[in-house]
Amino acid sequence: MSDQIHSYSELQQQIHEDLRIQHPEWVKPSGDCPTCDSYESRLAELLGVSQRSNAVTMGNSSLEINHAAAA
C-alpha cells in the first residue's frame, strides 16, 4: 500500500471519500451525506477524539487522543 495515512484528519477524509464511493445512494443531490457524517462522528466517539486534541500513534506519526474522554 503506497498511500499511508499519517494523521487522524487524513484517516477521516479517506473514510469519508471511501463511504461516498462505496455507497453513492447515501449521498443526497445536494452533495451532503448524513450517513457518512454519522459514521465519522461515531468513529471519533469510539476513539475518544475531541476536536481540540486528535492524536493517536499511527506508524511513525503522532496523533493525540483525548484520554479523559476515553477513561
Order of alpha helices (4+ residues) and beta strands (2+ residues): alpha-alpha-beta-beta-alpha
